[in-house]
Structure formats: C-alpha cells, structure tokens
Amino acid sequence: MSEFIQWNPPLVLAIIALTAAQLFKFGRTLLLERRVDFTRLTGMGGMPSSHSAAVAALSTAIGLEVGWTSSLFGAVAFVSLLIIYDATGIRQAASSQARLLNQMLDDLKAHHTIRGERVVESLGHTVLEVTVGAAFGVVVALAMYP
C-alpha cells in the first residue's frame, strides 16, 4: 500500500478519503437502519461529506508536499473551498427545491392523473456534515502521507 501512496500521494489520499467517507455512510445506514442501501456508496449528501473529505485530503497532501506558501497549495485550497461552498450552499438550496417539487408532485398525483418521477432530494450537505468531512480528510492526509 505504501508504494501505491508514493506514486502520487495527494491523488491517492484524496481517493482514500472519499472512498472511506462513502463506506462510512454505507456502514452507518446498515448499522442504524438495519438495511442495505447501495446508493450510500455513490449517492450525494449525508454524514460525512465525501466531497469535503476528498478536497481537504488533497489540499493537506499538497501543502505537505510542496509547502503551505506555494502557489499550488493556494490554488488547490481555493478550489477546495469552492467545492465545499457548493456542497453546503448551492446544492443544499437545490435539495430544498427538490423536496418542494416532490411535495407538489405528490399533491398533484393525489388529486389528478399526472405522471412524473420524484427527484433526488439529498443533494447537499449541512455545515456539520461538511465540517466533519473536511476534518476527516485532513486526518487521513496527515496520518497516511508518506
């Protein structure tokens, strides 16, 4: 495993953090809800944010590799913050709109003959989910960086 990480530590650590966060969501659903939900392996939303975990691990590994004052770290950190903002802000708003659309569709179906599919509601993250995901990504990078 250490040889694999040395190939490209930032990339590998970002993938490890993302995968571990998704596996955690799957395991959490299995333990708490006593059901197998494979959408937790690939789906969006939930605790912790795998997007935040991945970009935090990537940024941390880049900082460790090339220095915290480098232009590369600055660029990666900036893009990471945009991704985290998107996960909490824009996609959270899209989740709220999806819930409203589904409610409207359910109400219409109850009183009219109408076709339509429900849309995915779990798109974004809460601030807590993003914070935990980011902290997890940093820990993964610090613990596993070669």
GIMO-V669785 format. One record per helix or strand of 2 or more residues. SS is the DSSP state (@ for helix, = for strand). FROM is the first residue (numbers start at 1). TO is the last residue. If there is no record, write none. Layout:
SS:FROM:TO
SS:FROM:TO
This chain:
@:2:7
@:9:33
@:39:42
@:50:66
@:71:111
@:127:144
